[in-house]
Amino acid sequence: MFPERFSNLPAYAFPRLRALLDHHPAGGEPVHMTIGEPKHPFPAWVKDELAANIDGFNNYPRNDGSEALLTAISGWIERRFSVKTDAASQILSLNGTREGLYNACMALVPEKKFGDTPNILMPNPFYQVYAVGAASIGANPVFVPATRSTGYLPDFAGLPTDILKKTAAVFICSPSNPQGAVASREYLRDLINLGEVFDFQIFSDECYSEIYRDTPPPSALEVAAEMNAHPERVVIFHSLSKRSNLPGLRSGFAAGGPKSLARLLQLRNFAGAPLPTPLQAVAARAWSDEEHVIENRRLYQEKFAVADKVLADFEGYQGPEAGFFLWLPVEDGEEAALKLWTETGVRVLPGAYLSRDVNGNNPGKSYIRVALVAPKQDVQQGLEKLKNCIQN
C-alpha cells in the first residue's frame, strides 16, 4: 500500500496543468512557456565527443563518476568559485541534480534530532523534490515563505527557536526557482552561521547559477570556505541542464565534505543509476568548456531585456536577477493560466502548483511562472500576448 506519509503530497505540477488546460482548445497558435526545458543549441562538439566514446556503452559506468569527469568538475569549481576540492572524495557525479537533492535526505538526514522527528526547512514556493525527499524519510517539512516582502528568499533566521533546534537540514535554491532571486554573500553567510549555531546541514540547489544578468551568483560552498565553516556544513548541487543546454544528458554533481559525499556514494552504490560512460565523457568536456556557457548566457540576457521592455508597465513586474523564469503577479494564477490558454494559446504555470498551503495561505496563488526558454522572437510574441490578455 502507498505509504501514508505521501498522502498529503499534492499532484505534480504538470499533470495538474494538463488537467486544467487540455480539455480546452487553444485560443491561438500555442506558445509553450511552462517547462524550464532549455531550447538553446547545445555545443556542436557534443555529437563528436559522444561518437568518439561510444564503445563505453559496453561497460558498466562508475557510480561516483569517471576520474576525468570528477577532475573536470573539480577544476570548474575552482575556476568559478575559487574553492579547491578533492575530486576523489568531495565530488559525486549525479544523474541530474534531482537525484542528489532527493538522496541527500535519504543519506544525510538523521532519523531523530534531540529524540524527535527532524525538521527539514525549505522555501515556499519550492522545487517539488524537496518535499518528497522529506516525506520519504518521515521528516517534518517546514515551508518557509519566500515572498516579495522577504526578497523572494526564505527568512530562516526568523523562525522560532524550537523549530530551528530540531532542524537537521535546510534546502536553499539560488538563483531561486521560480522567482529568480539571488542569495547574496551576506544572506549565505547568515544562513551558514545559523547552521553552525543549530547544527543543521545546508543543501544548496545552484543549478541556475550560470544564467544571470551581470554579476555571477555566489555559491554556498565558496562562502562556507571563506568563513572556515564546518567542512560538512554545506553540500551544493549543480547541473549541465541549464548551464550547457543538455537537459537530456542527465548530468549533475554534488560537492561538499568528504563524510557527506561518502554517505551519498554509499547509497548510490546500492540504489543509484550512474551516468553511462560515453555521457560522462561529454559531461567532462562540457564542464571544461566555458565558451558555450558565455554564449548561452548572452541569449538569456537578450530575453531579460525583451521582458523588461514588454512588461515595463505590467503591474508588479520585477525582472529576475538570474535563472530563466518570470514570476508574474496576477489576481489568481489558475484563472490567469486558463484565460491565457483559451484566449491566446500562451501556456504558463499557475504559481500555486509550485507552492504549499500553510495556514490557509498559498504564496504562489496570485502568480504565474513564465519560462523564457524559447527563441527570443517567440518569447517576445508570447509576452506581448500575455500582457494584452491579462491587462484587458
C-alpha positions as CSV (number, residue, x, y, z in Angstrom):
1,M,0.0,0.0,0.0
2,F,1.2,3.5,-0.7
3,P,2.8,4.9,2.4
4,E,0.6,7.3,4.4
5,R,3.3,9.9,4.6
6,F,2.9,10.5,0.9
7,S,-0.9,11.1,1.1
8,N,-0.6,14.8,1.7
9,L,1.6,15.5,-1.3
10,P,-0.2,17.4,-4.0
11,A,-0.3,16.2,-7.6
12,Y,2.8,17.0,-9.6
13,A,2.6,20.4,-11.2
14,F,2.5,19.4,-14.9
15,P,-0.3,16.7,-14.6
16,R,-2.3,19.4,-12.7
17,L,-1.7,21.8,-15.6
18,R,-2.8,19.3,-18.2
19,A,-6.0,18.6,-16.2
20,L,-6.6,22.4,-16.1
21,L,-6.0,23.2,-19.7
22,D,-6.0,20.2,-22.0
23,H,-9.8,19.8,-22.4
24,H,-10.0,23.4,-23.6
25,P,-8.9,24.4,-27.2
26,A,-6.0,26.8,-27.5
27,G,-7.1,30.4,-28.4
28,G,-4.3,30.8,-30.8
29,E,-1.1,29.3,-32.0
30,P,0.3,27.6,-28.9
31,V,3.2,29.3,-27.2
32,H,4.7,27.0,-24.5
33,M,6.2,28.9,-21.6
34,T,5.7,26.4,-18.8
35,I,8.5,23.9,-18.5
36,G,12.1,25.0,-17.8
37,E,13.5,22.9,-20.6
38,P,16.3,24.8,-22.3
39,K,15.9,25.2,-26.1
40,H,19.2,26.9,-27.0
41,P,21.6,24.8,-29.0
42,F,23.9,22.6,-27.1
43,P,27.6,22.7,-28.1
44,A,28.4,21.5,-31.6
45,W,31.1,19.1,-30.4
46,V,28.7,17.0,-28.2
47,K,27.9,14.6,-31.1
48,D,31.6,14.1,-31.9
49,E,32.5,13.6,-28.3
50,L,29.7,11.1,-27.9
51,A,30.7,9.2,-31.1
52,A,34.4,9.1,-30.0
53,N,33.4,7.4,-26.7
54,I,30.5,5.2,-28.0
55,D,32.3,2.0,-27.1
56,G,31.8,2.9,-23.4
57,F,28.2,1.7,-23.6
58,N,29.8,-1.8,-23.4
59,N,30.9,-1.3,-19.8
60,Y,29.2,-0.6,-16.5
61,P,29.9,3.0,-15.5
62,R,31.5,4.0,-12.2
63,N,29.0,5.1,-9.6
64,D,30.9,8.1,-8.4
65,G,31.9,9.3,-11.8
66,S,35.0,8.7,-14.0
67,E,38.3,10.3,-13.0
68,A,38.1,12.6,-16.0
69,L,34.7,13.8,-15.1
70,L,35.4,14.4,-11.4
71,T,38.6,16.2,-12.3
72,A,36.8,18.4,-14.8
73,I,34.1,19.3,-12.2
74,S,36.8,20.0,-9.5
75,G,38.5,22.3,-12.0
76,W,35.3,24.1,-12.8
77,I,34.5,24.6,-9.1
78,E,38.0,26.1,-8.5
79,R,37.7,28.4,-11.6
80,R,34.2,29.5,-10.8
81,F,34.2,29.7,-7.0
82,S,37.9,29.8,-6.0
83,V,37.4,26.7,-3.9
84,K,39.7,23.7,-4.1
85,T,38.1,20.3,-3.8
86,D,39.5,16.8,-3.8
87,A,38.0,15.2,-6.9
88,A,38.1,11.7,-5.4
89,S,36.4,12.4,-2.1
90,Q,34.4,15.7,-2.3
91,I,32.6,15.3,-5.6
92,L,29.9,12.8,-6.7
93,S,28.6,12.6,-10.3
94,L,24.8,12.6,-10.4
95,N,22.1,11.5,-12.9
96,G,20.8,15.0,-12.8
97,T,20.5,17.2,-9.7
98,R,17.1,15.9,-8.7
99,E,18.7,12.5,-7.8
100,G,21.1,14.2,-5.5
101,L,18.6,16.5,-3.9
102,Y,16.3,13.6,-3.1
103,N,19.1,11.3,-1.9
104,A,20.6,14.0,0.4
105,C,17.5,13.5,2.6
106,M,17.9,9.7,2.5
107,A,21.6,9.6,3.1
108,L,22.3,12.6,5.3
109,V,19.3,13.5,7.5
110,P,19.2,11.6,10.8
111,E,16.1,9.7,11.9
112,K,16.0,11.8,15.1
113,K,17.2,15.1,16.4
114,F,17.1,15.6,20.2
115,G,15.0,12.4,20.3
116,D,12.3,13.9,18.0
117,T,11.4,13.8,14.3
118,P,13.8,16.2,12.5
119,N,12.6,19.2,10.6
120,I,13.7,19.9,7.0
121,L,13.3,23.6,6.1
122,M,12.6,24.7,2.5
123,P,11.4,27.8,0.6
124,N,7.8,28.1,-0.3
125,P,7.4,28.1,-3.4
126,F,9.9,25.3,-3.9
127,Y,11.2,22.6,-6.3
128,Q,8.9,19.7,-5.5
129,V,11.6,17.1,-4.9
130,Y,12.5,18.9,-1.6
131,A,9.1,18.0,-0.1
132,V,9.2,14.4,-1.5
133,G,12.7,13.9,0.0
134,A,11.4,14.9,3.4
135,A,8.3,12.8,3.1
136,S,10.4,9.7,2.1
137,I,12.2,9.7,5.4
138,G,9.3,10.8,7.5
139,A,10.8,14.1,8.4
140,N,8.8,17.3,9.1
141,P,8.8,19.6,6.1
142,V,8.7,23.2,7.2
143,F,7.6,25.5,4.4
144,V,9.1,29.0,4.8
145,P,7.5,31.8,2.7
146,A,9.8,33.3,0.0
147,T,7.7,36.3,-1.0
148,R,8.3,39.8,-2.2
149,S,8.5,41.1,1.3
150,T,11.5,38.8,2.0
151,G,13.2,39.4,-1.3
152,Y,11.8,36.1,-2.6
153,L,14.2,34.2,-0.3
154,P,13.1,32.5,2.8
155,D,13.7,34.1,6.2
156,F,15.0,31.0,8.0
157,A,16.5,33.1,10.8
158,G,13.1,34.4,11.7
159,L,11.7,31.0,12.6
160,P,11.1,30.1,16.3
161,T,14.0,28.6,18.2
162,D,12.1,25.4,18.9
163,I,11.8,24.8,15.1
164,L,15.4,25.6,14.5
165,K,16.7,23.3,17.3
166,K,15.0,20.3,15.6
167,T,16.1,21.2,12.1
168,A,18.5,18.7,10.5
169,A,18.7,20.2,7.0
170,V,17.8,23.3,5.0
171,F,17.1,23.4,1.3
172,I,18.0,26.7,-0.4
173,C,17.7,27.4,-4.1
174,S,19.8,30.3,-5.5
175,P,19.2,31.6,-8.1
176,S,15.7,30.7,-7.0
177,N,13.1,28.8,-8.9
178,P,10.6,30.3,-9.7
179,Q,11.4,33.9,-8.7
180,G,14.9,34.3,-10.0
181,A,16.3,35.9,-6.7
182,V,19.9,35.5,-5.9
183,A,21.1,34.9,-2.3
184,S,23.9,37.4,-1.6
185,R,27.1,36.5,0.2
186,E,25.6,38.1,3.3
187,Y,22.5,36.0,3.1
188,L,24.5,32.8,2.7
189,R,26.9,33.8,5.5
190,D,23.9,34.3,7.8
191,L,22.4,31.0,6.8
192,I,25.7,29.1,7.3
193,N,26.1,30.8,10.7
194,L,22.6,29.7,11.6
195,G,23.6,26.2,10.6
196,E,26.7,26.3,12.8
197,V,24.6,27.5,15.8
198,F,21.8,25.0,15.4
199,D,23.9,22.2,13.8
200,F,22.0,21.6,10.5
201,Q,23.3,20.9,7.0
202,I,22.6,23.1,4.1
203,F,21.6,21.6,0.7
204,S,22.2,24.3,-1.8
205,D,20.5,23.9,-5.1
206,E,22.5,26.1,-7.5
207,C,21.6,24.7,-10.9
208,Y,20.7,28.1,-12.3
209,S,23.9,29.7,-11.2
210,E,25.3,30.3,-14.7
211,I,22.3,32.2,-16.1
212,Y,22.4,35.7,-14.8
213,R,22.3,39.4,-15.9
214,D,25.6,40.9,-14.8
215,T,27.1,39.5,-11.6
216,P,27.8,35.8,-11.1
217,P,25.8,34.5,-8.1
218,P,28.0,33.2,-5.2
219,S,27.9,29.6,-4.1
220,A,27.2,28.4,-0.6
221,L,30.4,26.3,-0.8
222,E,32.6,29.3,-1.5
223,V,31.0,31.4,1.3
224,A,31.4,28.4,3.7
225,A,35.1,28.2,2.7
226,E,35.6,31.9,3.2
227,M,34.1,31.5,6.7
228,N,36.0,28.4,7.6
229,A,32.7,26.8,8.4
230,H,32.5,23.1,9.4
231,P,33.6,21.1,6.3
232,E,30.4,19.1,6.3
233,R,28.0,22.1,6.7
234,V,27.2,22.6,3.0
235,V,26.5,20.3,0.1
236,I,26.0,22.0,-3.3
237,F,24.2,20.6,-6.3
238,H,24.8,21.7,-9.9
239,S,23.8,20.5,-13.4
240,L,24.6,20.8,-17.1
241,S,20.9,21.0,-18.0
242,K,20.6,24.8,-17.8
243,R,24.3,25.8,-18.0
244,S,25.0,23.8,-21.2
245,N,21.5,23.2,-22.6
246,L,21.8,19.5,-22.0
247,P,18.7,18.5,-20.0
248,G,18.6,15.1,-21.7
249,L,22.2,14.3,-20.7
250,R,21.1,14.0,-17.1
251,S,24.4,15.1,-15.7
252,G,24.9,16.9,-12.5
253,F,27.1,16.7,-9.4
254,A,27.1,17.1,-5.6
255,A,30.1,18.6,-3.8
256,G,30.8,19.1,-0.2
257,G,32.5,17.5,2.8
258,P,34.1,14.0,2.4
259,K,31.9,12.3,5.0
260,S,28.7,13.6,3.4
261,L,29.9,12.6,-0.1
262,A,30.9,9.1,1.2
263,R,27.4,8.6,2.6
264,L,25.8,9.8,-0.7
265,L,28.1,7.4,-2.6
266,Q,27.3,4.5,-0.3
267,L,23.6,5.0,-1.0
268,R,24.2,5.4,-4.7
269,N,26.2,2.1,-4.8
270,F,23.1,0.3,-3.8
271,A,20.3,2.3,-5.3
272,G,21.8,4.7,-7.9
273,A,21.8,4.8,-11.6
274,P,25.2,6.1,-12.7
275,L,25.6,8.1,-15.9
276,P,26.7,5.9,-18.9
277,T,30.4,6.2,-19.6
278,P,30.0,7.9,-23.0
279,L,27.8,10.6,-21.4
280,Q,30.4,11.1,-18.7
281,A,32.9,11.9,-21.4
282,V,30.6,14.5,-22.9
283,A,29.9,15.9,-19.4
284,A,33.7,16.2,-18.6
285,R,34.2,18.2,-21.8
286,A,31.2,20.4,-21.0
287,W,32.5,21.3,-17.5
288,S,35.9,22.1,-19.1
289,D,34.5,24.5,-21.7
290,E,33.2,28.0,-20.9
291,E,32.7,29.5,-24.4
292,H,29.3,27.8,-24.9
293,V,28.2,28.9,-21.5
294,I,29.0,32.6,-22.2
295,E,27.0,32.4,-25.4
296,N,24.1,30.7,-23.7
297,R,24.1,33.4,-21.0
298,R,24.1,36.1,-23.7
299,L,21.0,34.7,-25.3
300,Y,19.2,34.8,-21.9
301,Q,20.3,38.3,-21.3
302,E,18.7,39.3,-24.5
303,K,15.5,37.8,-23.4
304,F,15.7,39.5,-20.0
305,A,15.9,42.8,-21.9
306,V,12.9,41.8,-24.0
307,A,10.9,41.0,-20.9
308,D,11.9,44.3,-19.2
309,K,10.7,46.2,-22.3
310,V,7.5,44.4,-23.0
311,L,6.4,44.2,-19.3
312,A,7.7,47.6,-18.2
313,D,4.1,48.8,-17.4
314,F,2.9,45.4,-16.2
315,E,1.7,46.0,-12.7
316,G,4.0,44.4,-10.1
317,Y,6.6,43.2,-12.7
318,Q,10.0,42.6,-11.3
319,G,12.7,41.3,-13.7
320,P,14.6,38.3,-12.3
321,E,18.2,38.7,-11.2
322,A,19.0,35.2,-12.7
323,G,17.6,32.0,-13.9
324,F,15.1,31.9,-16.8
325,F,11.7,32.3,-15.2
326,L,9.4,35.3,-14.7
327,W,7.3,35.3,-11.6
328,L,4.4,37.5,-12.5
329,P,1.7,38.7,-10.1
330,V,-1.9,38.2,-11.2
331,E,-5.2,38.1,-9.4
332,D,-5.4,34.3,-9.5
333,G,-2.8,32.1,-11.1
334,E,-5.2,29.3,-12.2
335,E,-7.7,31.7,-13.7
336,A,-4.9,33.6,-15.5
337,A,-3.4,30.4,-16.9
338,L,-6.8,29.3,-18.2
339,K,-7.6,32.7,-19.7
340,L,-4.2,32.9,-21.4
341,W,-4.6,29.4,-22.9
342,T,-8.2,29.8,-24.1
343,E,-7.8,33.3,-25.4
344,T,-4.3,33.4,-26.8
345,G,-2.7,29.9,-26.8
346,V,0.0,31.0,-24.4
347,R,0.7,28.3,-21.8
348,V,2.0,29.2,-18.4
349,L,2.1,27.5,-15.0
350,P,0.0,28.7,-12.0
351,G,2.2,29.6,-9.1
352,A,0.1,27.7,-6.6
353,Y,1.3,24.4,-8.3
354,L,4.8,25.2,-7.0
355,S,3.7,26.2,-3.5
356,R,2.1,24.6,-0.5
357,D,-0.9,25.9,1.5
358,V,0.3,26.9,5.0
359,N,-2.4,28.1,7.5
360,G,-4.8,28.7,4.6
361,N,-2.3,30.8,2.6
362,N,-0.5,29.8,-0.6
363,P,2.2,32.2,-1.5
364,G,2.1,31.2,-5.2
365,K,-1.7,31.6,-5.7
366,S,-1.5,35.1,-7.1
367,Y,1.4,34.4,-9.5
368,I,2.1,32.6,-12.8
369,R,5.5,31.2,-13.8
370,V,6.7,32.0,-17.3
371,A,9.7,30.2,-18.8
372,L,12.0,32.2,-21.2
373,V,13.4,29.1,-22.9
374,A,12.0,29.6,-26.4
375,P,13.8,31.7,-29.1
376,K,13.8,35.5,-28.5
377,Q,11.2,36.2,-31.1
378,D,8.8,33.6,-29.7
379,V,9.4,34.9,-26.2
380,Q,8.6,38.4,-27.3
381,Q,5.4,37.4,-29.0
382,G,4.3,35.3,-26.1
383,L,4.9,38.1,-23.6
384,E,3.1,40.6,-25.7
385,K,0.0,38.3,-25.9
386,L,0.3,37.7,-22.2
387,K,0.4,41.3,-21.2
388,N,-2.5,42.3,-23.5
389,C,-4.6,39.4,-22.3
390,I,-4.0,39.8,-18.6
391,Q,-4.4,43.6,-18.6
392,N,-7.6,43.6,-20.6
